[in-house]
Amino acid sequence: MDAAQFPLEASAIEAQQAIADEFGFFGDWSERYQYLIDLGRKLPPLPDAFRTEEHRLHGCQSMVWIVADGDAARLDFRAASDSAIVSGLIYLALRVYSGRSAQEILAAPADYIAAIGLAKHLSPTRSNGLTAVLEFIRNAAREVAA
């Protein structure tokens, strides 16, 4: 499983700061949504073999598939969605957490969501989907850390 695109930054905290800085360049939410869509297009393609019911994340209105691979020292995630904005939300989550140790994943709350004002601008269904993605990542980290 090639998920080598991530991590981009040295730590989850640095990734969250970089995300906050990038979103700070945009004056309004229409520009931020467009940026989210653009980020979603950067997700590595998810092979059809992973687009199965087994890897489908429930709790999202749109279709989301997510796969974890690795161990306590390094967990990599691959994911895809049929929604452009949700794909962008996935990209941000993977940027913060993919390629990190289980310990770092569990120690880094998703502060970037509040820092860029995402929580206030997501519909309830997208917010639930983002919560489900983050919970999947944390659960995967807990499983390999145990």
KADADA-V918722 format. One record per helix or strand. SS is the DSSP state (alpha for helix, beta for strand). FROM is the first residue (numbers start at 1). TO is the last residue. If there is no record, write none. Layout:
<<SS;FROM;TO> <SS;FROM;TO>>
//
This chain:
<<alpha;12;24> <alpha;29;40> <alpha;48;50> <alpha;53;55> <beta;56;56> <beta;64;71> <beta;74;81> <alpha;84;97> <beta;100;100> <alpha;102;107> <alpha;112;115> <alpha;118;121> <alpha;124;145>>
//
